[in-house]
Amino acid sequence: MWVQKEINLKPRKRGFHLITEEILLNLPEINKVKTGLINIFLKHTSASLSLNENADPDVRVDMENFFSDLADNKKYYVHTSEGSDDMPAHIKSSLLGNSLTIPITNGRLNLGIWQGIYLCEHRNNGGSRKITITIHGE
C-alpha cells in the first residue's frame, strides 16, 4: 500500500510546536497499516522538522532559545532582502532538516513514549506550511 498526500499546517508563531496530532488527524489511512514507514517532508527552507520531547513544554522553549543564540543577529549575513529573520531561518532549517521517517506498527506511529513531531518555525511570521506525507506499508 502506498499513500501520498499534502497537508497544509496552520500558521504558527516562531518557535517549536508539537504537530503529531495535527498530522494524525489528517491521516485516517494509517490505521490500515500493519507494518510500514511514514515519511514526512516539509516543503520550505525557513522551517524544519524534528523529533523530540512531547511532554515538557520547557524543552521547546529551550530549543528556540538555543537555536536563536546560535544563528540570529549575525552581522556578516549577506542574504537580508527578505528580513533579518530569513537567513537565520535557512541555517536552522539546514541544521535540523526537512524530513522525518518513522516506523508504523499496527496502525500507529512507532514513537518512543516521550517523542513527538515538531514543526520548528524559524520565521517570525512564517505562515501556513505544507508537508507531503508518504506512507508505505502492508
C-alpha positions as CSV (number, residue, x, y, z in Angstrom):
1,M,0.0,0.0,0.0
2,W,1.3,3.4,-0.9
3,V,-0.5,6.6,0.1
4,Q,0.8,10.2,-0.5
5,K,-0.9,13.4,0.4
6,E,-0.2,17.0,1.0
7,I,-1.3,18.7,4.2
8,N,-1.4,22.4,5.0
9,L,-0.4,23.1,8.6
10,K,-2.0,26.1,10.3
11,P,0.3,29.2,10.6
12,R,2.3,29.3,13.8
13,K,4.5,31.9,15.5
14,R,8.2,31.4,15.7
15,G,9.1,28.5,17.9
16,F,9.0,24.8,18.3
17,H,5.5,23.3,18.0
18,L,4.2,19.8,18.5
19,I,2.3,18.7,15.4
20,T,1.9,15.0,15.9
21,E,-1.9,15.1,16.5
22,E,-2.5,17.6,13.6
23,I,-0.7,15.2,11.3
24,L,-2.6,12.1,12.6
25,L,-5.9,13.8,12.2
26,N,-5.2,14.1,8.5
27,L,-4.2,10.5,8.1
28,P,-7.0,8.1,8.6
29,E,-5.2,5.7,6.2
30,I,-2.5,5.0,8.8
31,N,-5.0,2.8,10.8
32,K,-4.9,0.2,7.9
33,V,-1.1,-0.2,8.0
34,K,0.2,-3.2,10.0
35,T,3.9,-2.7,9.3
36,G,5.3,0.2,7.3
37,L,7.0,3.6,7.2
38,I,5.8,7.2,7.0
39,N,7.9,9.9,5.5
40,I,7.0,13.5,6.4
41,F,8.6,16.1,4.1
42,L,8.4,19.8,4.8
43,K,8.3,21.9,1.6
44,H,10.0,25.0,3.0
45,T,13.5,26.4,3.5
46,S,12.9,28.5,6.6
47,A,11.3,25.9,8.9
48,S,12.2,22.4,9.8
49,L,11.0,19.2,11.4
50,S,12.4,17.4,14.4
51,L,11.5,14.5,16.7
52,N,11.8,15.4,20.4
53,E,10.3,15.7,23.8
54,N,6.5,15.7,23.8
55,A,5.7,16.2,27.5
56,D,7.5,19.2,29.0
57,P,6.9,22.4,27.0
58,D,10.1,23.9,28.5
59,V,12.1,21.7,26.1
60,R,10.5,23.6,23.2
61,V,11.4,27.0,24.8
62,D,15.0,25.8,25.4
63,M,15.2,24.6,21.8
64,E,14.1,28.0,20.5
65,N,16.5,29.8,22.8
66,F,19.4,27.7,21.8
67,F,18.9,28.0,18.0
68,S,18.3,31.7,18.3
69,D,21.5,32.1,20.2
70,L,23.3,30.1,17.6
71,A,22.1,31.7,14.4
72,D,20.3,35.1,15.0
73,N,21.7,38.6,14.5
74,K,25.0,37.9,12.7
75,K,26.5,41.0,11.2
76,Y,28.1,39.0,8.3
77,Y,24.8,37.8,6.7
78,V,24.5,38.9,3.1
79,H,21.0,37.5,2.4
80,T,18.9,40.1,4.2
81,S,16.4,41.1,1.5
82,E,13.6,39.0,3.0
83,G,14.1,40.3,6.5
84,S,16.5,39.8,9.4
85,D,14.9,36.5,10.4
86,D,15.3,34.9,7.0
87,M,18.9,33.9,6.8
88,P,18.9,32.6,10.4
89,A,15.8,30.5,9.4
90,H,17.7,29.0,6.5
91,I,20.6,28.0,8.7
92,K,18.4,26.5,11.4
93,S,16.4,24.6,8.7
94,S,19.6,23.1,7.3
95,L,20.8,22.1,10.7
96,L,17.6,20.4,11.8
97,G,16.4,19.1,8.4
98,N,13.1,19.0,6.5
99,S,12.0,15.4,6.7
100,L,11.4,12.5,9.1
101,T,10.9,8.8,8.6
102,I,9.1,7.0,11.3
103,P,8.1,3.3,11.5
104,I,4.4,2.4,11.6
105,T,3.3,-0.6,13.7
106,N,-0.3,-1.9,14.0
107,G,-1.8,1.4,12.6
108,R,0.2,3.7,14.9
109,L,3.4,5.7,14.7
110,N,6.0,3.6,16.5
111,L,7.4,6.5,18.6
112,G,9.0,6.4,22.0
113,I,6.8,7.3,24.9
114,W,8.3,10.9,25.1
115,Q,8.7,11.5,21.4
116,G,6.6,13.9,19.3
117,I,6.9,15.6,15.9
118,Y,7.9,19.2,16.0
119,L,7.3,21.9,13.4
120,C,10.3,24.2,14.0
121,E,9.1,27.6,12.8
122,H,12.1,29.8,12.3
123,R,10.4,32.9,10.8
124,N,8.6,35.5,12.9
125,N,5.6,35.2,10.5
126,G,6.1,32.0,8.5
127,G,2.5,31.5,7.5
128,S,0.9,28.2,6.6
129,R,3.4,25.3,6.0
130,K,2.9,22.5,3.5
131,I,4.1,18.9,4.2
132,T,4.0,15.9,1.9
133,I,3.3,12.7,3.7
134,T,4.1,9.3,2.1
135,I,3.0,6.1,3.7
136,H,4.3,2.7,2.5
137,G,3.2,-0.4,4.3
138,E,1.2,-3.6,4.4
